[in-house]
Amino acid sequence: MNLKAAVVLISTPLILWIGALAASDPPAQHGELRQAYQRPANVPAPDDNPYSTAKADLGRTLFFDPILSGSRARSCASCHNPGLSWSDGLPRAIGEGQAPMALRAPTLLAIAWVDRLGWDGKFRDLESVAFAPITGKANMNLTESTLIERLSSIPGYVQAFADVFDGEGVTRRNIELALATFERSIVPGDTPFGRWIDGDETAIDLPAKRGFALFSGKARCAECHNGFAFTNGSFHDIGTGQGPDIGRGKLFPSSIQLQYAFKTPTLWDVARRAPYMHDGSVLTLEAVIDLYDRGGIERPSRSPLIKPLGLTRQEKSDLIAFLTALSSRPAPFEHPVFPR
């Protein structure tokens, strides 16, 4: 399944449609706009890694097991904590030795609906992401061969891999498939906005409804944050990145537009996921809205979508009310039991 192609095909007409609706009375927009944010009936999975409960359970165990790090002290969940909306609440992720890394840990909420992954999009899919943090010296610092040796020495893991992968055993590819399957199961929880989308008119208040109209119109947020995943899956310079990290421009050095272009993140649980941006440089949602209202740093790579908005104080407050409605209440998460 080519999710990137799907995003391109869907997002362009959606942007035009939203722009046309922006001039209409806000209540008239709501019915039509709601359809664009409906929760899909099924979680997508690639043809070469179909979902199974057993595979997701194995991936879940691996995800939380610190055996995947060189020190046996860190796991995937160290940076993607379910209690912190599947991120870590830090400006920049922390790796082995408690040293800060270059970028912020992104949330995994709705990651199944995102195509290219990583702040600069260097990963083609979830399966290809898994071993980058595991083997990264600044991250989990464990070699592929050592990980396979460790897992292969634990009878419970050996049996689980044999059951899920028809006797193939512990291999890099099977570890990737299991982790990716679990990660695709990480979906947004019950939110006021989600209930409103489903027809509960009392789920959000009038300021949040006005904020949704602004989000979809004058504030232009939906030009990048659209659809159920609240992202177009693309990369933009929004006029905030500075310094040596130029985002997707590293991969496409001849492209002016991709200098300082970083992945559009999902907005699910956004009010609970401060600080913001790829480097955690913006501390509050209010500051994020102020940045977009100003239009960011003017430079050749800045996206043409980014320009001063002229938002009033009330409009900024309404946007905050809407964005807050995208957050679910923290829910208990059962920690897996590790085979040993």
C-alpha positions, -999 to 999 in steps of 0.1 A, spaced: 0 0 0 15 33 -10 5 57 17 25 85 3 6 84 -30 -26 83 -11 -17 114 9 -8 133 -23 -41 123 -40 -62 131 -10 -46 162 5 -45 185 -26 -82 185 -33 -89 186 4 -68 218 7 -87 234 -22 -120 223 -7 -111 237 28 -101 270 12 -134 273 -6 -153 266 27 -132 291 46 -153 320 34 -186 304 45 -203 307 79 -184 286 104 -213 264 115 -220 256 78 -185 242 75 -187 218 103 -208 191 87 -187 188 56 -153 192 73 -161 166 99 -161 139 72 -124 146 65 -115 137 101 -135 105 105 -117 76 122 -110 50 95 -127 16 100 -94 -2 98 -57 4 105 -37 1 73 -9 -25 70 14 -32 41 9 -64 20 42 -78 31 35 -73 68 -2 -80 75 -16 -76 110 -19 -105 134 -25 -103 171 4 -127 179 28 -106 159 15 -74 175 19 -90 210 55 -100 202 63 -65 189 48 -50 220 70 -71 242 101 -62 222 91 -25 222 92 -24 260 121 -47 266 154 -30 276 173 -60 263 172 -41 230 198 -16 243 235 -21 249 232 -11 286 200 -32 290 186 0 306 167 16 277 139 4 254 119 18 226 94 30 252 121 52 268 115 77 241 80 66 232 62 64 265 25 56 265 21 78 296 35 107 277 14 104 245 40 80 231 68 105 232 90 115 262 81 151 270 117 164 265 130 190 241 154 164 227 155 127 231 179 111 256 201 83 246 226 59 262 246 75 289 218 101 294 232 123 267 207 144 247 204 136 210 199 161 182 162 158 177 130 155 197 113 121 200 81 122 178 49 107 191 38 73 176 1 82 177 -15 74 143 18 64 129 1 37 107 -12 65 85 21 82 79 43 72 50 79 86 51 92 86 86 117 106 106 119 144 109 137 144 76 119 115 60 149 92 56 129 61 65 106 46 38 83 28 63 80 16 99 99 -16 92 129 3 81 130 25 112 134 -2 139 172 -8 137 182 28 134 176 36 171 186 2 182 220 2 166 226 40 169 255 46 191 240 77 206 206 60 210 203 24 222 238 13 211 234 -24 204 247 -42 174 223 -63 153 243 -95 159 243 -90 197 205 -84 197 198 -115 177 222 -135 200 204 -122 231 169 -130 219 180 -164 206 193 -174 240 158 -168 256 135 -198 251 104 -177 254 114 -154 226 126 -183 205 92 -199 208 73 -167 201 93 -160 169 88 -196 158 50 -193 164 46 -160 147 69 -165 117 63 -202 110 95 -215 123 118 -189 108 132 -179 141 149 -147 153 161 -126 124 165 -89 118 136 -88 94 113 -106 118 122 -82 146 114 -53 122 80 -68 112 70 -74 148 79 -40 161 62 -23 131 30 -43 136 28 -32 172 35 4 164 7 5 138 -17 -4 166 -9 28 185 -39 49 177 -55 81 192 -76 74 223 -111 88 231 -110 126 226 -136 154 228 -130 161 191 -134 125 182 -167 123 200 -178 155 183 -168 141 149 -190 110 157 -220 133 163 -219 143 200 -226 180 197 -219 186 234 -184 170 233 -167 203 225 -177 238 235 -184 269 212 -148 282 215 -134 249 203 -159 248 174 -149 283 164 -113 271 167 -120 243 143 -134 268 118 -103 289 122 -80 258 119 -97 249 87 -99 285 74 -82 317 84 -54 301 104 -46 277 75 -35 249 98 -55 223 79 -34 229 48 -7 207 64 -25 191 94 -54 174 77 -72 140 76 -76 115 105 -38 116 111 -38 154 112 -8 155 89 -3 156 51 28 135 56 50 161 39 79 183 48 79 221 51 102 249 62 78 268 85 103 294 93 115 281 127 145 258 121 180 274 125 215 260 130 233 231 114 203 207 110 186 215 77 161 187 78 151 171 45 176 194 28 204 170 39 189 144 16 182 169 -12 209 195 -10 201 211 -44 165 218 -34 160 253 -21 125 244 -8 136 215 13 162 234 33 150 234 69 120 213 59 108 190 86 80 164 88 45 177 96 37 160 129 3 147 139 -17 169 163 -33 142 183 -27 148 220 -9 180 210 -18 199 242 0 172 262 31 170 241 51 202 248 77 213 239 72 216 201 90 215 168 117 190 157 141 204 183 118 212 211 126 249 207 90 262 211 78 257 247 40 262 245 11 260 222 5 297 226 41 303 213 35 279 184 4 299 173 23 332 177 51 318 155 26 309 128 8 342 132 41 361 126 49 339 96 82 326 109 117 334 95 115 349 60 140 330 37 140 313 3 131 279 17 102 291 37 70 274 25 46 296 5 19 283 29 36 303 57 27 339 59 14 364 86 -22 355 96 -34 385 115 -51 365 143 -68 383 171 -63 374 208 -98 358 208 -90 337 177 -58 325 192 -77 315 223 -102 296 202 -75 277 184 -61 266 217 -95 254 228 -98 233 196 -63 219 199 -69 210 235 -100 190 223 -76 167 204 -62 152 236 -74 121 253 -72 114 290 -42 93 300 -53 57 303 -36 27 321 -13 7 300 -4 -29 309 33 -35 309 42 -67 291 60 -96 309 94 -102 294 105 -138 286 137 -146 304 
